[in-house]
Amino acid sequence: MRLTDLLSEIPGSTIEGRGDTEVTAAVHDSRRSAPGIIFVAVPGLKADGHDYLRQAISAGASAVAVQADCESRWREVVAETGTPCLVLPDTRAGLARIAAAIAGHPARRLGVIGITGTDGKTSLSHLIDHVLRSAGQPAGLVSTAECRIGDRPLLDTGRFTTPEAPELQGMLREIADAGCRWAVIEATSHGLALHRLDACEFDIGVVTCVGADHLDFHGTVEAYMAAKGRLFEMLGESVHKGIEKTAVLNADDPSFTYLKSVSRARTVTYGPAGADISASDIREEGWASRFTMTAFGERSEVAMPKPGAFNVYNALAAAGASLAAGLDLHTIAGCIGSWPGAPGRMEFIDEGQPFAVVVDFAHAPDALRRVLSLLRSRSRGRLIAVFGSIGEREKDRRAGMGRVAAEAADFTIVTDDNPYTEDRHAILRDIADGLTGAGKREGHDFAVIPDRRQAISHALSMAVDEDVVLLAGKGHEREVHLVDSVYECDDRSVARIGLQELARG
């Protein structure tokens, strides 16, 4: 694609230098520059891409894209090197549009479903993907836990739930080229606010529930809500593909009124009686649920293989998205009944032991409370919780998680999550302060064991008949990242090995 071809993609853009320069890929990391690459200088949270223009050009970048209001940072470099330059109003937003254009606008060849919310996004994304594929609708999935086409893995996104725009557009192209009908994308508040999801041409938007999270990044609850709202605003901005643009909203959530107000798409509600899609006659059956689902007056029986009210709501939300995708209610109900679950989300580890072991991604106070409350309602023994708290995020959640555990668990083991650049021991102390502040005593009600593998082993060795051990916070993740090192720890594998060793005595 030539630079001149990109002008029509980004209103307000201009070119300095040769407009016939051809580019085959876009990057925002100067270290990945090479001939044929356009390096997009994005002002970031910790560094400004305009400071790396020389490095990108030295590495062979064929062109650069810069932000108009940062002229003092790029004018001299561009003049000295004579590098063709695309000048944009906003390089972060422009990165997505450039990447989509170079990839051939793959989202325009797909039905695209976006899922947002504070909790439950990954489970719902996987459930919708499962329903579509089980009903004979080929789909690709981009989620926190997995990025894949069918069962074939795509790129590992690393630390980011939502990949950066060039990687995401590359995935969408793979999904479209594979002949898929749908792409199911987990849409995080970071990804929405940072324009990673721009040019995804959404057809259906779905929300789980919206609380308050990531305020270290968004600053205010209002800004966080506005980021979630972008998904539903984009429904009215994307190209028409013969699919009625649909916002699937939780009528039982405080976010409903705001999200409905920002969307110009058709609204489908789910939740309590009176919503377009609702559940009645809910029965618990072991670690599963059975209920009657009513959608626009039609009824169908559903066996939800996962426990808890939040999974019933996930089933309703999945039905809303799948109905908007053209499936019929009875097909949807049958597909929900065969769902194996999402990796590391309410995942039971069974090696024949007389107690339950559950791995879940709950890594914030509200999510931890929901999971512990559910497990308490379904268990007759003690509830042993193992968790930590991620570094580089708001610190208040640490003591908050400690307080939740103090209220809802019988014994707590405080351990590593991903400290990243923070002192792991300081994070553990913050969580422990929440426990002691709620009246719990270290050594009696809780223990601090930094190494997560050792913490899991200790929890398993404590458990007896009918207890429940919850390994929370990491879910599908396979590593723990410390300040200066990384160690392997997949909670599921560590638990399986530990249970096998206990069985051998």
C-alpha positions as CSV (number, residue, x, y, z in Angstrom):
1,M,0.0,0.0,0.0
2,R,1.3,3.5,-0.9
3,L,1.2,6.4,1.6
4,T,-1.2,8.2,-0.7
5,D,-3.6,5.3,-0.3
6,L,-3.6,5.9,3.5
7,L,-4.8,9.5,3.2
8,S,-8.4,8.5,2.6
9,E,-8.3,6.1,5.5
10,I,-7.5,8.8,8.1
11,P,-9.3,12.2,7.8
12,G,-7.1,15.1,8.5
13,S,-3.8,13.4,7.5
14,T,-1.2,14.8,5.2
15,I,2.0,13.5,3.6
16,E,5.5,15.0,3.6
17,G,7.9,13.5,1.1
18,R,7.2,10.7,-1.4
19,G,3.6,9.7,-1.4
20,D,4.3,6.7,-3.7
21,T,6.4,5.0,-1.0
22,E,5.0,1.5,-0.5
23,V,4.6,-0.1,3.0
24,T,3.6,-3.7,3.8
25,A,3.2,-3.5,7.6
26,A,2.8,-1.1,10.5
27,V,4.7,-1.2,13.8
28,H,4.8,1.0,16.8
29,D,8.0,-0.5,18.3
30,S,11.1,0.9,16.6
31,R,13.0,-2.3,17.2
32,R,10.7,-4.1,14.8
33,S,11.3,-1.6,12.0
34,A,12.7,-2.8,8.6
35,P,12.4,-2.1,4.9
36,G,8.7,-2.0,3.9
37,I,7.6,-1.0,7.4
38,I,5.9,2.2,8.4
39,F,6.8,3.1,12.0
40,V,4.0,4.8,13.8
41,A,5.2,7.1,16.6
42,V,2.7,6.7,19.4
43,P,2.9,8.8,22.6
44,G,2.7,6.1,25.3
45,L,2.2,6.0,29.1
46,K,5.9,5.6,29.7
47,A,7.6,6.5,26.5
48,D,6.9,8.6,23.4
49,G,7.4,6.9,20.0
50,H,8.6,10.2,18.5
51,D,11.8,9.8,20.6
52,Y,12.6,6.6,18.7
53,L,12.2,7.9,15.1
54,R,15.9,7.9,14.4
55,Q,16.2,4.3,15.6
56,A,13.3,3.2,13.4
57,I,14.8,5.0,10.4
58,S,18.2,3.5,11.1
59,A,16.6,0.1,11.2
60,G,15.3,0.6,7.7
61,A,11.8,1.8,8.1
62,S,10.4,2.9,4.7
63,A,8.2,5.6,6.2
64,V,7.1,7.0,9.5
65,A,3.8,8.3,10.9
66,V,3.9,11.2,13.3
67,Q,1.4,13.2,15.3
68,A,0.8,16.8,14.1
69,D,0.8,18.4,17.6
70,C,4.2,16.8,18.3
71,E,6.0,18.6,15.5
72,S,8.8,19.8,17.7
73,R,9.7,16.1,18.3
74,W,9.8,15.0,14.7
75,R,10.4,17.9,12.3
76,E,14.2,17.9,12.5
77,V,14.5,14.1,12.2
78,V,12.2,14.0,9.1
79,A,14.0,16.9,7.5
80,E,17.5,15.5,8.1
81,T,16.7,12.0,6.9
82,G,14.2,12.8,4.1
83,T,12.1,9.9,5.3
84,P,8.5,9.9,3.8
85,C,6.2,11.0,6.6
86,L,2.5,10.6,7.2
87,V,1.3,13.3,9.6
88,L,-1.8,12.3,11.6
89,P,-4.1,14.1,14.0
90,D,-3.7,11.2,16.5
91,T,-1.2,8.4,15.9
92,R,-2.7,6.0,18.4
93,A,-6.0,6.1,16.6
94,G,-4.2,6.2,13.3
95,L,-2.2,3.0,14.1
96,A,-5.4,1.0,14.0
97,R,-6.6,2.4,10.8
98,I,-3.3,2.0,9.1
99,A,-3.0,-1.6,10.3
100,A,-6.5,-2.4,9.1
101,A,-5.9,-0.8,5.7
102,I,-2.6,-2.7,5.1
103,A,-4.3,-5.9,6.2
104,G,-7.1,-5.4,3.7
105,H,-9.8,-4.5,6.2
106,P,-10.4,-8.1,7.3
107,A,-13.2,-7.2,9.7
108,R,-15.3,-6.2,6.7
109,R,-15.3,-9.8,5.6
110,L,-16.5,-11.1,9.0
111,G,-19.3,-10.7,11.4
112,V,-17.6,-9.3,14.5
113,I,-18.9,-9.7,18.1
114,G,-17.3,-7.7,20.9
115,I,-17.7,-8.5,24.6
116,T,-16.9,-6.1,27.3
117,G,-17.5,-5.7,31.1
118,T,-15.6,-5.8,34.3
119,D,-15.9,-9.5,35.0
120,G,-16.9,-12.5,33.0
121,K,-15.7,-11.3,29.6
122,T,-13.4,-14.3,28.9
123,S,-16.0,-16.9,29.9
124,L,-18.7,-15.2,27.8
125,S,-16.4,-14.8,24.8
126,H,-15.6,-18.5,24.9
127,L,-19.2,-19.5,25.4
128,I,-20.3,-17.4,22.4
129,D,-17.5,-18.9,20.3
130,H,-18.5,-22.4,21.4
131,V,-22.2,-21.8,20.5
132,L,-21.4,-20.4,17.1
133,R,-19.0,-23.2,16.2
134,S,-21.2,-25.9,17.6
135,A,-24.0,-24.6,15.4
136,G,-21.9,-24.9,12.3
137,Q,-20.8,-21.2,12.1
138,P,-16.9,-21.2,11.8
139,A,-15.4,-18.6,14.2
140,G,-12.1,-17.2,15.4
141,L,-11.6,-16.1,19.1
142,V,-9.4,-13.4,20.6
143,S,-9.6,-13.5,24.4
144,T,-7.5,-13.2,27.5
145,A,-7.1,-17.0,27.7
146,E,-6.7,-17.9,24.1
147,C,-6.5,-16.6,20.6
148,R,-7.4,-19.2,18.1
149,I,-9.3,-20.3,14.9
150,G,-11.3,-23.3,16.0
151,D,-8.7,-25.3,17.9
152,R,-5.7,-23.8,16.1
153,P,-3.8,-21.3,18.3
154,L,-3.0,-17.8,17.0
155,L,-0.5,-15.3,18.3
156,D,0.2,-15.2,22.1
157,T,-0.8,-11.7,23.2
158,G,1.5,-11.7,26.2
159,R,0.5,-9.3,28.9
160,F,-2.3,-7.7,27.0
161,T,-5.8,-9.0,26.8
162,T,-6.5,-6.9,23.7
163,P,-3.5,-7.1,21.3
164,E,-2.1,-4.0,19.8
165,A,-3.9,-2.9,16.6
166,P,-1.3,-4.4,14.1
167,E,-1.4,-7.8,15.8
168,L,-5.2,-7.7,16.2
169,Q,-5.7,-6.8,12.5
170,G,-3.3,-9.6,11.5
171,M,-5.4,-12.1,13.6
172,L,-8.6,-10.8,11.9
173,R,-7.0,-11.4,8.5
174,E,-6.0,-14.9,9.5
175,I,-9.6,-15.6,10.8
176,A,-11.1,-14.2,7.5
177,D,-8.6,-16.0,5.3
178,A,-9.5,-19.3,7.1
179,G,-13.1,-18.9,5.9
180,C,-14.6,-18.1,9.2
181,R,-18.0,-16.4,9.4
182,W,-17.4,-14.8,12.8
183,A,-14.7,-13.2,15.0
184,V,-15.4,-13.1,18.7
185,I,-13.3,-10.4,20.4
186,E,-12.9,-9.7,24.1
187,A,-12.9,-5.9,24.4
188,T,-11.2,-4.5,27.4
189,S,-11.4,-1.0,28.7
190,H,-7.7,-0.5,27.9
191,G,-8.1,-1.8,24.4
192,L,-11.1,0.5,23.8
193,A,-9.6,3.6,25.3
194,L,-6.3,3.1,23.5
195,H,-7.9,2.6,20.1
196,R,-6.6,-0.9,19.7
197,L,-10.1,-2.0,18.7
198,D,-10.7,0.7,16.2
199,A,-11.5,-0.5,12.7
200,C,-12.8,-3.8,14.0
201,E,-16.2,-3.0,12.4
202,F,-18.3,-4.5,15.2
203,D,-21.7,-5.9,14.4
204,I,-22.8,-7.1,17.8
205,G,-21.7,-5.7,21.2
206,V,-22.3,-7.5,24.5
207,V,-21.7,-6.4,28.1
208,T,-21.5,-8.6,31.2
209,C,-21.5,-6.2,34.2
210,V,-19.6,-3.0,34.8
211,G,-18.2,-2.1,38.2
212,A,-15.1,0.1,38.9
213,D,-11.7,-1.2,37.8
214,H,-8.4,-0.1,36.3
215,L,-8.9,3.4,37.9
216,D,-5.1,3.6,38.0
217,F,-5.3,4.0,34.2
218,H,-8.7,5.6,33.6
219,G,-8.6,7.9,36.6
220,T,-12.4,8.0,37.3
221,V,-15.3,5.7,37.2
222,E,-16.9,7.9,34.5
223,A,-13.9,7.5,32.3
224,Y,-13.9,3.8,32.8
225,M,-17.6,3.6,31.9
226,A,-17.0,5.8,28.8
227,A,-14.3,3.4,27.7
228,K,-16.8,0.5,27.9
229,G,-19.3,2.6,26.0
230,R,-17.0,3.0,23.0
231,L,-17.8,-0.6,22.0
232,F,-21.5,0.4,21.7
233,E,-20.8,3.7,20.0
234,M,-18.7,1.8,17.4
235,L,-21.7,-0.3,16.4
236,G,-23.1,2.9,14.8
237,E,-19.8,3.7,13.1
238,S,-18.9,0.4,11.5
239,V,-19.7,-0.6,7.9
240,H,-22.9,-2.4,7.2
241,K,-22.5,-6.1,6.3
242,G,-26.0,-7.4,6.2
243,I,-26.1,-8.0,10.0
244,E,-28.4,-5.8,12.1
245,K,-26.2,-3.9,14.5
246,T,-27.2,-5.0,18.0
247,A,-26.3,-4.0,21.5
248,V,-26.9,-6.9,24.0
249,L,-27.2,-5.2,27.4
250,N,-27.6,-6.4,30.9
251,A,-30.9,-4.9,32.1
252,D,-30.0,-5.8,35.7
253,D,-26.7,-3.8,35.7
254,P,-26.2,-0.1,36.6
255,S,-24.4,0.4,33.3
256,F,-27.6,-0.3,31.3
257,T,-29.0,3.3,31.0
258,Y,-25.7,4.8,30.0
259,L,-24.7,2.1,27.5
260,K,-28.2,2.2,25.9
261,S,-27.9,6.0,25.6
262,V,-24.6,5.9,23.7
263,S,-25.6,3.2,21.2
264,R,-27.5,3.8,18.0
265,A,-27.9,0.1,17.4
266,R,-30.9,-2.1,18.2
267,T,-31.0,-3.0,21.9
268,V,-31.5,-6.6,23.1
269,T,-31.8,-6.9,26.9
270,Y,-31.1,-9.8,29.1
271,G,-31.5,-10.5,32.8
272,P,-34.6,-10.2,35.1
273,A,-38.1,-11.0,34.2
274,G,-39.3,-8.5,31.7
275,A,-36.1,-8.4,29.8
276,D,-36.0,-9.7,26.2
277,I,-34.1,-12.7,27.3
278,S,-34.6,-14.1,30.9
279,A,-34.2,-17.2,33.0
280,S,-36.8,-18.8,35.3
281,D,-37.2,-21.9,37.4
282,I,-33.4,-22.0,38.1
283,R,-32.3,-25.2,39.8
284,E,-28.9,-26.1,41.1
285,E,-27.7,-29.5,40.1
286,G,-24.3,-30.2,41.7
287,W,-21.8,-27.9,40.1
288,A,-24.2,-27.0,37.3
289,S,-27.5,-25.3,36.8
290,R,-30.7,-26.0,34.9
291,F,-33.3,-23.3,34.0
292,T,-35.9,-22.2,31.5
293,M,-34.8,-19.5,29.1
294,T,-37.3,-17.2,27.5
295,A,-36.4,-15.1,24.5
296,F,-38.9,-12.8,22.9
297,G,-41.7,-15.1,24.1
298,E,-40.1,-18.4,23.0
299,R,-39.0,-20.8,25.7
300,S,-36.3,-23.5,25.9
301,E,-34.7,-25.6,28.6
302,V,-31.0,-25.0,29.3
303,A,-28.5,-27.1,31.2
304,M,-25.6,-24.8,32.1
305,P,-22.6,-26.9,32.8
306,K,-21.0,-24.3,35.1
307,P,-22.4,-23.1,38.4
308,G,-23.6,-19.8,39.7
309,A,-26.0,-17.0,38.9
310,F,-23.3,-15.2,36.9
311,N,-23.0,-18.2,34.5
312,V,-26.8,-18.2,34.1
313,Y,-26.4,-14.6,33.1
314,N,-23.6,-15.5,30.7
315,A,-25.9,-18.0,29.1
316,L,-28.5,-15.3,28.6
317,A,-26.0,-12.9,27.1
318,A,-24.6,-15.6,24.8
319,A,-28.2,-16.3,23.7
320,G,-28.6,-12.6,22.9
321,A,-25.5,-12.5,20.8
322,S,-26.3,-15.8,19.1
323,L,-29.8,-14.8,18.2
324,A,-28.5,-11.5,16.7
325,A,-26.1,-13.7,14.7
326,G,-29.1,-15.6,13.2
327,L,-29.3,-18.8,15.3
328,D,-32.5,-20.1,16.7
329,L,-33.2,-20.5,20.4
330,H,-33.4,-24.3,20.7
331,T,-30.1,-24.7,18.8
332,I,-28.5,-22.1,21.2
333,A,-29.8,-23.9,24.3
334,G,-28.4,-27.2,23.1
335,C,-25.0,-25.7,22.3
336,I,-24.8,-24.1,25.8
337,G,-25.3,-27.5,27.3
338,S,-22.2,-28.9,25.7
339,W,-19.9,-26.0,26.7
340,P,-16.6,-27.2,28.3
341,G,-15.9,-23.9,30.0
342,A,-13.1,-21.4,29.5
343,P,-9.5,-22.2,30.5
344,G,-8.9,-21.2,34.1
345,R,-12.4,-19.9,34.8
346,M,-14.2,-22.0,37.4
347,E,-12.1,-24.9,36.2
348,F,-12.2,-28.0,38.4
349,I,-9.1,-30.0,38.9
350,D,-10.0,-33.7,39.6
351,E,-7.4,-36.3,40.3
352,G,-9.8,-38.4,42.4
353,Q,-9.2,-36.5,45.6
354,P,-12.0,-36.3,48.3
355,F,-12.1,-32.4,48.1
356,A,-12.6,-29.9,45.4
357,V,-9.9,-27.8,43.7
358,V,-11.0,-24.9,41.6
359,V,-8.9,-22.6,39.4
360,D,-10.4,-19.2,38.6
361,F,-9.1,-15.9,37.3
362,A,-10.8,-13.7,40.0
363,H,-8.1,-11.1,40.7
364,A,-10.1,-8.2,42.1
365,P,-12.2,-7.9,45.3
366,D,-15.7,-8.1,43.7
367,A,-14.8,-11.1,41.5
368,L,-13.1,-12.9,44.4
369,R,-16.2,-12.3,46.6
370,R,-18.5,-13.7,43.9
371,V,-16.4,-16.9,43.5
372,L,-16.0,-17.5,47.2
373,S,-19.7,-16.9,47.9
374,L,-20.6,-19.4,45.2
375,L,-18.1,-22.0,46.5
376,R,-19.4,-21.5,50.1
377,S,-23.0,-22.2,48.9
378,R,-22.0,-25.4,47.2
379,S,-19.5,-26.9,49.8
380,R,-19.8,-28.5,53.2
381,G,-16.2,-28.4,54.3
382,R,-13.7,-25.6,54.8
383,L,-12.9,-23.0,52.1
384,I,-9.2,-22.5,51.6
385,A,-8.3,-19.6,49.3
386,V,-4.9,-19.0,47.6
387,F,-4.3,-15.7,45.8
388,G,-2.1,-12.7,45.4
389,S,-2.5,-9.3,43.7
390,I,-1.0,-8.1,40.5
391,G,1.7,-5.3,40.5
392,E,1.5,-2.0,38.7
393,R,-2.2,-1.8,39.4
394,E,-4.2,0.2,41.9
395,K,-3.0,-0.7,45.4
396,D,-6.4,-0.5,47.1
397,R,-7.5,-3.8,45.6
398,R,-4.8,-5.6,47.7
399,A,-6.2,-4.9,51.1
400,G,-9.7,-5.2,49.6
401,M,-9.0,-8.8,48.5
402,G,-7.6,-9.5,52.0
403,R,-10.8,-8.2,53.5
404,V,-13.0,-10.3,51.2
405,A,-11.0,-13.4,52.1
406,A,-11.3,-12.6,55.8
407,E,-15.1,-12.6,55.4
408,A,-15.6,-15.5,53.0
409,A,-12.8,-18.0,53.4
410,D,-11.8,-20.2,56.4
411,F,-8.1,-20.1,55.7
412,T,-6.2,-17.9,53.3
413,I,-2.7,-18.3,51.7
414,V,-1.3,-15.0,50.4
415,T,1.1,-15.6,47.5
416,D,2.6,-14.2,44.3
417,D,0.4,-13.1,41.4
418,N,2.5,-11.0,38.9
419,P,4.5,-8.4,40.9
420,Y,6.2,-7.2,37.7
421,T,8.3,-4.2,38.7
422,E,7.0,-4.0,42.2
423,D,8.4,-5.5,45.4
424,R,6.6,-8.8,45.8
425,H,6.9,-8.7,49.6
426,A,5.3,-5.2,49.7
427,I,2.3,-6.5,47.8
428,L,1.9,-9.5,50.1
429,R,2.1,-7.2,53.1
430,D,-0.7,-5.0,51.7
431,I,-3.0,-8.1,51.3
432,A,-2.1,-9.3,54.7
433,D,-3.0,-5.9,56.2
434,G,-6.5,-6.4,54.8
435,L,-6.7,-9.7,56.6
436,T,-5.4,-8.5,59.9
437,G,-7.5,-5.4,59.7
438,A,-10.5,-7.6,59.6
439,G,-9.4,-9.4,62.7
440,K,-7.6,-12.4,61.2
441,R,-4.3,-13.7,62.7
442,E,-1.3,-14.8,60.7
443,G,-0.4,-18.4,61.4
444,H,-3.9,-19.1,62.6
445,D,-6.3,-17.8,59.9
446,F,-3.8,-17.1,57.1
447,A,-0.3,-17.7,55.9
448,V,2.1,-15.8,53.6
449,I,4.0,-18.0,51.2
450,P,5.5,-16.0,48.4
451,D,6.4,-18.8,46.0
452,R,3.0,-19.7,44.4
453,R,4.0,-23.3,43.7
454,Q,4.8,-23.8,47.4
455,A,1.6,-22.0,48.4
456,I,-0.5,-24.3,46.2
457,S,1.2,-27.4,47.6
458,H,0.6,-26.2,51.2
459,A,-3.1,-25.6,50.5
460,L,-3.5,-29.1,49.0
461,S,-1.8,-30.7,52.0
462,M,-4.2,-28.9,54.3
463,A,-7.4,-30.0,52.6
464,V,-9.5,-32.9,53.9
465,D,-12.8,-34.5,52.8
466,E,-15.4,-32.0,51.4
467,D,-13.1,-29.0,51.7
468,V,-12.8,-26.6,48.7
469,V,-9.4,-25.2,47.6
470,L,-9.7,-22.1,45.4
471,L,-6.6,-21.0,43.4
472,A,-7.5,-17.5,42.3
473,G,-6.0,-14.8,40.2
474,K,-4.0,-16.5,37.6
475,G,-6.5,-18.7,35.8
476,H,-4.9,-19.8,32.4
477,E,-1.6,-18.0,33.0
478,R,1.6,-20.1,33.0
479,E,4.2,-17.8,34.6
480,V,4.8,-15.5,37.5
481,H,6.7,-12.4,36.6
482,L,9.0,-10.9,39.4
483,V,11.1,-7.8,39.2
484,D,14.2,-9.6,37.9
485,S,13.0,-13.1,37.0
486,V,10.2,-15.3,35.9
487,Y,9.2,-18.7,37.2
488,E,6.8,-21.2,35.6
489,C,3.5,-21.8,37.5
490,D,0.4,-23.0,35.7
491,D,-2.0,-23.4,38.7
492,R,-3.8,-26.2,36.9
493,S,-0.6,-28.2,36.2
494,V,0.8,-27.5,39.7
495,A,-2.4,-28.6,41.3
496,R,-2.6,-31.8,39.3
497,I,1.0,-32.8,40.1
498,G,0.5,-32.0,43.7
499,L,-2.7,-34.1,43.9
500,Q,-1.0,-37.0,42.3
501,E,1.9,-36.8,44.7
502,L,-0.6,-36.7,47.6
503,A,-2.3,-39.8,46.3
504,R,1.0,-41.6,46.1
505,G,1.7,-40.7,49.7
